[in-house]
Amino acid sequence: MRQKITKIALVVDDYDEAIQFYTQKLNFKLLEDYNLSESKRWVVISPQGAEECCILLAKATNLKQSSRVGNQTGGRVFLFLNTDDFTRDYENLLKHKIPIIRGPKIEEYGQVLVFSDLYGNLWDLIGPLPA
């Protein structure tokens, strides 16, 4: 048996605002963007080099969904972004004035910091231990 997670839904306020943030500030790729209806789009993004799991941007359509934008995990880190160059990506976060919530610091598993996306979702940026 073989199974895999291919997409994770991320509830957003606005498709274009989210696309702009993730592609222009985090350097993600826009993989798919097409209309499903007048109000619903299929928008898929991924980090550079990602091969299996992508993010499906899902626009909130009611009050219950809107209440989850930026807080899908009750204040815990939601997504984990591994990188081959921690310093490069840390400097990119600073350049784009993306809020750093904790860190950077060294852990047993590598360098790590927590940052917040445009909606307040928390992300771990994880890179290899320094040489």
JOTASUL-V630624 format. One record per helix or strand of 2 or more residues. SS is the DSSP state (@ for helix, = for strand). FROM is the first residue (numbers start at 1). TO is the last residue. Records with the same first field share a line. If there is no record, write none. Layout:
SS = FROM-TO / FROM-TO
This chain:
= = 7-12 / 29-35 / 41-46 / 54-59 / 77-83 / 100-107 / 110-116 / 122-127
@ = 15-25 / 63-66 / 86-95
